[in-house]
Amino acid sequence: MDFLADYFSWSNFFYLVGILMAGSLTLVGARYRKIMKELTDVVKVLEEANKDKKVTAAEKKKIMKEVLDVVKAIIGLKWNIFSK
């Protein structure tokens, strides 16, 4: 049983915990990927609209469309959670 002491050490334990945490965060990140994409689109539209320091009515409509896309993605995620 002495040979198992080489494998069961604190450093291997923390390495295993790190691998498990990274895997779980990857799964969570994959679930929220659509929301993150939509938020990125909102930021891009806001940057484009704010270049000249004035927001026109057409730009306001474009911003609202992107914000509604984010809300739609969030609602879609909620319904997916409840349907499983």
N, CA, C and O atoms as CSV, one atom per row, in Angstrom:
chain,resi,resn,atom,element,x,y,z
A,1,MET,N,N,0.804,-1.200,0.000
A,1,MET,CA,C,0.000,0.000,0.000
A,1,MET,C,C,0.848,1.265,0.000
A,1,MET,O,O,0.323,2.364,-0.177
A,2,ASP,N,N,2.126,1.120,0.193
A,2,ASP,CA,C,3.005,2.281,0.227
A,2,ASP,C,C,3.114,2.951,-1.144
A,2,ASP,O,O,3.359,4.154,-1.229
A,3,PHE,N,N,2.933,2.176,-2.219
A,3,PHE,CA,C,3.036,2.757,-3.552
A,3,PHE,C,C,1.874,3.708,-3.858
A,3,PHE,O,O,2.008,4.578,-4.718
A,4,LEU,N,N,0.740,3.559,-3.171
A,4,LEU,CA,C,-0.391,4.463,-3.370
A,4,LEU,C,C,-0.140,5.842,-2.768
A,4,LEU,O,O,-0.772,6.818,-3.173
A,5,ALA,N,N,0.757,5.929,-1.825
A,5,ALA,CA,C,1.047,7.214,-1.192
A,5,ALA,C,C,1.627,8.208,-2.197
A,5,ALA,O,O,1.478,9.418,-2.025
A,6,ASP,N,N,2.285,7.710,-3.240
A,6,ASP,CA,C,2.816,8.597,-4.275
A,6,ASP,C,C,1.687,9.248,-5.078
A,6,ASP,O,O,1.840,10.373,-5.556
A,7,TYR,N,N,0.569,8.561,-5.229
A,7,TYR,CA,C,-0.532,9.070,-6.042
A,7,TYR,C,C,-1.499,9.930,-5.236
A,7,TYR,O,O,-2.076,10.879,-5.765
A,8,PHE,N,N,-1.676,9.605,-3.972
A,8,PHE,CA,C,-2.602,10.359,-3.142
A,8,PHE,C,C,-1.845,11.417,-2.348
A,8,PHE,O,O,-1.530,11.232,-1.172
A,9,SER,N,N,-1.561,12.526,-3.018
A,9,SER,CA,C,-0.876,13.628,-2.352
A,9,SER,C,C,-1.747,14.879,-2.478
A,9,SER,O,O,-2.706,14.910,-3.249
A,10,TRP,N,N,-1.392,15.907,-1.708
A,10,TRP,CA,C,-2.161,17.152,-1.756
A,10,TRP,C,C,-2.073,17.814,-3.125
A,10,TRP,O,O,-3.059,18.368,-3.610
A,11,SER,N,N,-0.910,17.761,-3.744
A,11,SER,CA,C,-0.766,18.404,-5.052
A,11,SER,C,C,-1.632,17.707,-6.095
A,11,SER,O,O,-2.227,18.375,-6.941
A,12,ASN,N,N,-1.715,16.384,-6.052
A,12,ASN,CA,C,-2.591,15.677,-6.992
A,12,ASN,C,C,-4.059,15.950,-6.694
A,12,ASN,O,O,-4.877,16.043,-7.609
A,13,PHE,N,N,-4.388,16.077,-5.424
A,13,PHE,CA,C,-5.762,16.405,-5.047
A,13,PHE,C,C,-6.166,17.770,-5.600
A,13,PHE,O,O,-7.240,17.907,-6.185
A,14,PHE,N,N,-5.309,18.784,-5.417
A,14,PHE,CA,C,-5.628,20.122,-5.923
A,14,PHE,C,C,-5.637,20.153,-7.447
A,14,PHE,O,O,-6.406,20.906,-8.046
A,15,TYR,N,N,-4.796,19.348,-8.074
A,15,TYR,CA,C,-4.800,19.250,-9.536
A,15,TYR,C,C,-6.133,18.681,-10.006
A,15,TYR,O,O,-6.711,19.182,-10.971
A,16,LEU,N,N,-6.627,17.651,-9.342
A,16,LEU,CA,C,-7.914,17.051,-9.692
A,16,LEU,C,C,-9.055,18.042,-9.477
A,16,LEU,O,O,-9.957,18.139,-10.309
A,17,VAL,N,N,-9.021,18.767,-8.382
A,17,VAL,CA,C,-10.057,19.775,-8.120
A,17,VAL,C,C,-10.038,20.847,-9.216
A,17,VAL,O,O,-11.092,21.290,-9.673
A,18,GLY,N,N,-8.847,21.257,-9.631
A,18,GLY,CA,C,-8.729,22.252,-10.702
A,18,GLY,C,C,-9.291,21.747,-12.015
A,18,GLY,O,O,-9.962,22.491,-12.731
A,19,ILE,N,N,-9.026,20.495,-12.341
A,19,ILE,CA,C,-9.564,19.919,-13.574
A,19,ILE,C,C,-11.088,19.848,-13.517
A,19,ILE,O,O,-11.759,20.158,-14.502
A,20,LEU,N,N,-11.632,19.448,-12.386
A,20,LEU,CA,C,-13.090,19.367,-12.244
A,20,LEU,C,C,-13.741,20.749,-12.331
A,20,LEU,O,O,-14.801,20.896,-12.939
A,21,MET,N,N,-13.120,21.750,-11.735
A,21,MET,CA,C,-13.661,23.110,-11.808
A,21,MET,C,C,-13.614,23.638,-13.240
A,21,MET,O,O,-14.572,24.253,-13.706
A,22,ALA,N,N,-12.510,23.401,-13.935
A,22,ALA,CA,C,-12.390,23.874,-15.323
A,22,ALA,C,C,-13.429,23.203,-16.208
A,22,ALA,O,O,-14.018,23.851,-17.073
A,23,GLY,N,N,-13.655,21.933,-16.004
A,23,GLY,CA,C,-14.665,21.229,-16.788
A,23,GLY,C,C,-16.061,21.746,-16.537
A,23,GLY,O,O,-16.841,21.926,-17.472
A,24,SER,N,N,-16.380,21.986,-15.277
A,24,SER,CA,C,-17.720,22.494,-14.966
A,24,SER,C,C,-17.917,23.910,-15.489
A,24,SER,O,O,-19.002,24.247,-15.962
A,25,LEU,N,N,-16.886,24.741,-15.413
A,25,LEU,CA,C,-17.000,26.100,-15.958
A,25,LEU,C,C,-17.144,26.083,-17.476
A,25,LEU,O,O,-17.818,26.943,-18.044
A,26,THR,N,N,-16.523,25.122,-18.127
A,26,THR,CA,C,-16.676,24.992,-19.576
A,26,THR,C,C,-18.114,24.638,-19.925
A,26,THR,O,O,-18.679,25.183,-20.873
A,27,LEU,N,N,-18.704,23.734,-19.167
A,27,LEU,CA,C,-20.103,23.375,-19.423
A,27,LEU,C,C,-21.031,24.552,-19.183
A,27,LEU,O,O,-21.960,24.768,-19.962
A,28,VAL,N,N,-20.804,25.310,-18.135
A,28,VAL,CA,C,-21.626,26.486,-17.855
A,28,VAL,C,C,-21.429,27.537,-18.945
A,28,VAL,O,O,-22.396,28.164,-19.378
A,29,GLY,N,N,-20.200,27.733,-19.387
A,29,GLY,CA,C,-19.926,28.706,-20.439
A,29,GLY,C,C,-20.591,28.335,-21.746
A,29,GLY,O,O,-21.046,29.214,-22.478
A,30,ALA,N,N,-20.654,27.057,-22.052
A,30,ALA,CA,C,-21.310,26.614,-23.281
A,30,ALA,C,C,-22.807,26.885,-23.214
A,30,ALA,O,O,-23.436,27.181,-24.230
A,31,ARG,N,N,-23.368,26.783,-22.029
A,31,ARG,CA,C,-24.804,27.012,-21.872
A,31,ARG,C,C,-25.151,28.488,-22.105
A,31,ARG,O,O,-26.201,28.789,-22.671
A,32,TYR,N,N,-24.290,29.400,-21.680
A,32,TYR,CA,C,-24.572,30.831,-21.789
A,32,TYR,C,C,-23.910,31.486,-22.998
A,32,TYR,O,O,-23.850,32.713,-23.072
A,33,ARG,N,N,-23.417,30.702,-23.935
A,33,ARG,CA,C,-22.714,31.247,-25.100
A,33,ARG,C,C,-23.604,32.161,-25.932
A,33,ARG,O,O,-23.151,33.211,-26.387
A,34,LYS,N,N,-24.862,31.779,-26.137
A,34,LYS,CA,C,-25.772,32.594,-26.954
A,34,LYS,C,C,-26.020,33.953,-26.298
A,34,LYS,O,O,-26.059,34.976,-26.981
A,35,ILE,N,N,-26.184,33.962,-24.988
A,35,ILE,CA,C,-26.401,35.231,-24.283
A,35,ILE,C,C,-25.171,36.114,-24.406
A,35,ILE,O,O,-25.292,37.318,-24.631
A,36,MET,N,N,-23.994,35.532,-24.261
A,36,MET,CA,C,-22.760,36.320,-24.375
A,36,MET,C,C,-22.603,36.888,-25.782
A,36,MET,O,O,-22.142,38.018,-25.943
A,37,LYS,N,N,-22.980,36.117,-26.803
A,37,LYS,CA,C,-22.909,36.615,-28.182
A,37,LYS,C,C,-23.847,37.803,-28.365
A,37,LYS,O,O,-23.479,38.803,-28.982
A,38,GLU,N,N,-25.046,37.692,-27.833
A,38,GLU,CA,C,-26.014,38.782,-27.966
A,38,GLU,C,C,-25.549,40.027,-27.201
A,38,GLU,O,O,-25.724,41.145,-27.685
A,39,LEU,N,N,-24.965,39.847,-26.025
A,39,LEU,CA,C,-24.440,40.998,-25.281
A,39,LEU,C,C,-23.294,41.662,-26.036
A,39,LEU,O,O,-23.165,42.886,-26.014
A,40,THR,N,N,-22.472,40.875,-26.694
A,40,THR,CA,C,-21.389,41.427,-27.511
A,40,THR,C,C,-21.958,42.262,-28.652
A,40,THR,O,O,-21.432,43.326,-28.977
A,41,ASP,N,N,-23.044,41.768,-29.261
A,41,ASP,CA,C,-23.692,42.535,-30.331
A,41,ASP,C,C,-24.226,43.864,-29.809
A,41,ASP,O,O,-24.128,44.880,-30.497
A,42,VAL,N,N,-24.786,43.870,-28.615
A,42,VAL,CA,C,-25.289,45.117,-28.023
A,42,VAL,C,C,-24.151,46.107,-27.827
A,42,VAL,O,O,-24.296,47.288,-28.140
A,43,VAL,N,N,-23.042,45.645,-27.322
A,43,VAL,CA,C,-21.892,46.532,-27.092
A,43,VAL,C,C,-21.392,47.109,-28.416
A,43,VAL,O,O,-21.062,48.293,-28.488
A,44,LYS,N,N,-21.335,46.284,-29.463
A,44,LYS,CA,C,-20.891,46.779,-30.771
A,44,LYS,C,C,-21.822,47.862,-31.309
A,44,LYS,O,O,-21.373,48.882,-31.831
A,45,VAL,N,N,-23.138,47.620,-31.173
A,45,VAL,CA,C,-24.108,48.605,-31.664
A,45,VAL,C,C,-23.999,49.893,-30.856
A,45,VAL,O,O,-24.081,50.985,-31.419
A,46,LEU,N,N,-23.818,49.779,-29.550
A,46,LEU,CA,C,-23.675,50.982,-28.726
A,46,LEU,C,C,-22.412,51.764,-29.095
A,46,LEU,O,O,-22.433,52.995,-29.120
A,47,GLU,N,N,-21.322,51.063,-29.379
A,47,GLU,CA,C,-20.094,51.748,-29.789
A,47,GLU,C,C,-20.277,52.467,-31.119
A,47,GLU,O,O,-19.814,53.594,-31.293
A,48,GLU,N,N,-20.957,51.806,-32.058
A,48,GLU,CA,C,-21.203,52.439,-33.354
A,48,GLU,C,C,-22.099,53.662,-33.206
A,48,GLU,O,O,-21.868,54.686,-33.849
A,49,ALA,N,N,-23.115,53.556,-32.367
A,49,ALA,CA,C,-24.052,54.664,-32.195
A,49,ALA,C,C,-23.410,55.843,-31.474
A,49,ALA,O,O,-23.807,56.989,-31.684
A,50,ASN,N,N,-22.438,55.573,-30.639
A,50,ASN,CA,C,-21.845,56.633,-29.826
A,50,ASN,C,C,-20.582,57.230,-30.450
A,50,ASN,O,O,-19.916,58.050,-29.817
A,51,LYS,N,N,-20.244,56.838,-31.669
A,51,LYS,CA,C,-19.037,57.376,-32.304
A,51,LYS,C,C,-19.101,58.890,-32.475
A,51,LYS,O,O,-18.129,59.597,-32.206
A,52,ASP,N,N,-20.252,59.379,-32.922
A,52,ASP,CA,C,-20.379,60.818,-33.160
A,52,ASP,C,C,-21.024,61.554,-31.981
A,52,ASP,O,O,-21.380,62.726,-32.098
A,53,LYS,N,N,-21.168,60.879,-30.875
A,53,LYS,CA,C,-21.736,61.443,-29.632
A,53,LYS,C,C,-23.207,61.816,-29.764
A,53,LYS,O,O,-23.747,62.506,-28.899
A,54,LYS,N,N,-23.865,61.370,-30.835
A,54,LYS,CA,C,-25.290,61.607,-31.018
A,54,LYS,C,C,-25.942,60.294,-31.433
A,54,LYS,O,O,-25.406,59.550,-32.255
A,55,VAL,N,N,-27.102,60.023,-30.855
A,55,VAL,CA,C,-27.821,58.798,-31.182
A,55,VAL,C,C,-29.083,59.184,-31.955
A,55,VAL,O,O,-29.945,59.903,-31.450
A,56,THR,N,N,-29.166,58.696,-33.176
A,56,THR,CA,C,-30.330,59.009,-34.010
A,56,THR,C,C,-31.462,58.037,-33.702
A,56,THR,O,O,-31.281,57.069,-32.963
A,57,ALA,N,N,-32.621,58.303,-34.272
A,57,ALA,CA,C,-33.788,57.435,-34.047
A,57,ALA,C,C,-33.539,56.043,-34.632
A,57,ALA,O,O,-33.927,55.040,-34.033
A,58,ALA,N,N,-32.898,55.979,-35.791
A,58,ALA,CA,C,-32.596,54.668,-36.394
A,58,ALA,C,C,-31.631,53.877,-35.522
A,58,ALA,O,O,-31.760,52.660,-35.389
A,59,GLU,N,N,-30.663,54.573,-34.928
A,59,GLU,CA,C,-29.717,53.896,-34.042
A,59,GLU,C,C,-30.405,53.418,-32.766
A,59,GLU,O,O,-30.070,52.356,-32.240
A,60,LYS,N,N,-31.361,54.194,-32.268
A,60,LYS,CA,C,-32.125,53.784,-31.087
A,60,LYS,C,C,-32.919,52.507,-31.368
A,60,LYS,O,O,-32.994,51.614,-30.524
A,61,LYS,N,N,-33.513,52.432,-32.567
A,61,LYS,CA,C,-34.254,51.230,-32.936
A,61,LYS,C,C,-33.330,50.017,-33.027
A,61,LYS,O,O,-33.694,48.915,-32.617
A,62,LYS,N,N,-32.143,50.232,-33.563
A,62,LYS,CA,C,-31.178,49.143,-33.690
A,62,LYS,C,C,-30.717,48.666,-32.309
A,62,LYS,O,O,-30.563,47.467,-32.076
A,63,ILE,N,N,-30.502,49.612,-31.405
A,63,ILE,CA,C,-30.094,49.262,-30.036
A,63,ILE,C,C,-31.205,48.470,-29.349
A,63,ILE,O,O,-30.937,47.457,-28.703
A,64,MET,N,N,-32.448,48.926,-29.486
A,64,MET,CA,C,-33.569,48.227,-28.857
A,64,MET,C,C,-33.739,46.823,-29.436
A,64,MET,O,O,-34.084,45.892,-28.708
A,65,LYS,N,N,-33.501,46.666,-30.729
A,65,LYS,CA,C,-33.588,45.342,-31.340
A,65,LYS,C,C,-32.557,44.409,-30.721
A,65,LYS,O,O,-32.865,43.257,-30.417
A,66,GLU,N,N,-31.344,44.895,-30.534
A,66,GLU,CA,C,-30.293,44.060,-29.942
A,66,GLU,C,C,-30.593,43.735,-28.484
A,66,GLU,O,O,-30.336,42.619,-28.034
A,67,VAL,N,N,-31.135,44.700,-27.743
A,67,VAL,CA,C,-31.494,44.443,-26.346
A,67,VAL,C,C,-32.611,43.400,-26.270
A,67,VAL,O,O,-32.593,42.529,-25.400
A,68,LEU,N,N,-33.577,43.489,-27.179
A,68,LEU,CA,C,-34.645,42.496,-27.208
A,68,LEU,C,C,-34.108,41.110,-27.577
A,68,LEU,O,O,-34.625,40.099,-27.101
A,69,ASP,N,N,-33.078,41.059,-28.417
A,69,ASP,CA,C,-32.442,39.772,-28.736
A,69,ASP,C,C,-31.799,39.160,-27.496
A,69,ASP,O,O,-31.824,37.942,-27.316
A,70,VAL,N,N,-31.221,40.010,-26.638
A,70,VAL,CA,C,-30.630,39.510,-25.384
A,70,VAL,C,C,-31.727,38.953,-24.485
A,70,VAL,O,O,-31.577,37.871,-23.916
A,71,VAL,N,N,-32.824,39.684,-24.356
A,71,VAL,CA,C,-33.937,39.220,-23.514
A,71,VAL,C,C,-34.498,37.909,-24.067
A,71,VAL,O,O,-34.829,36.996,-23.309
A,72,LYS,N,N,-34.600,37.828,-25.377
A,72,LYS,CA,C,-35.096,36.606,-26.011
A,72,LYS,C,C,-34.173,35.420,-25.712
A,72,LYS,O,O,-34.646,34.313,-25.456
A,73,ALA,N,N,-32.868,35.651,-25.744
A,73,ALA,CA,C,-31.912,34.578,-25.441
A,73,ALA,C,C,-32.022,34.142,-23.986
A,73,ALA,O,O,-31.924,32.953,-23.684
A,74,ILE,N,N,-32.228,35.104,-23.081
A,74,ILE,CA,C,-32.374,34.772,-21.658
A,74,ILE,C,C,-33.651,33.970,-21.429
A,74,ILE,O,O,-33.643,32.981,-20.696
A,75,ILE,N,N,-34.747,34.394,-22.055
A,75,ILE,CA,C,-36.013,33.670,-21.913
A,75,ILE,C,C,-35.881,32.265,-22.496
A,75,ILE,O,O,-36.385,31.299,-21.923
A,76,GLY,N,N,-35.202,32.157,-23.640
A,76,GLY,CA,C,-34.987,30.841,-24.239
A,76,GLY,C,C,-34.197,29.922,-23.332
A,76,GLY,O,O,-34.468,28.722,-23.279
A,77,LEU,N,N,-33.225,30.462,-22.617
A,77,LEU,CA,C,-32.448,29.659,-21.680
A,77,LEU,C,C,-33.321,29.208,-20.514
A,77,LEU,O,O,-33.214,28.064,-20.073
A,78,LYS,N,N,-34.176,30.081,-20.013
A,78,LYS,CA,C,-35.063,29.728,-18.899
A,78,LYS,C,C,-36.013,28.602,-19.301
A,78,LYS,O,O,-36.213,27.660,-18.535
A,79,TRP,N,N,-36.595,28.691,-20.484
A,79,TRP,CA,C,-37.522,27.651,-20.915
A,79,TRP,C,C,-36.801,26.339,-21.130
A,79,TRP,O,O,-37.372,25.276,-20.885
A,80,ASN,N,N,-35.545,26.388,-21.586
A,80,ASN,CA,C,-34.785,25.155,-21.752
A,80,ASN,C,C,-34.518,24.500,-20.413
A,80,ASN,O,O,-34.494,23.273,-20.320
A,81,ILE,N,N,-34.317,25.293,-19.379
A,81,ILE,CA,C,-34.063,24.731,-18.051
A,81,ILE,C,C,-35.319,24.019,-17.539
A,81,ILE,O,O,-35.226,22.922,-16.989
A,82,PHE,N,N,-36.492,24.637,-17.718
A,82,PHE,CA,C,-37.706,24.059,-17.189
A,82,PHE,C,C,-38.192,22.853,-18.002
A,82,PHE,O,O,-38.903,21.998,-17.473
A,83,SER,N,N,-37.815,22.781,-19.275
A,83,SER,CA,C,-38.311,21.679,-20.108
A,83,SER,C,C,-37.486,20.413,-19.926
A,83,SER,O,O,-37.894,19.355,-20.406
A,84,LYS,N,N,-36.341,20.480,-19.251
A,84,LYS,CA,C,-35.508,19.291,-19.087
A,84,LYS,C,C,-35.941,18.431,-17.965
A,84,LYS,O,O,-35.329,17.394,-17.710
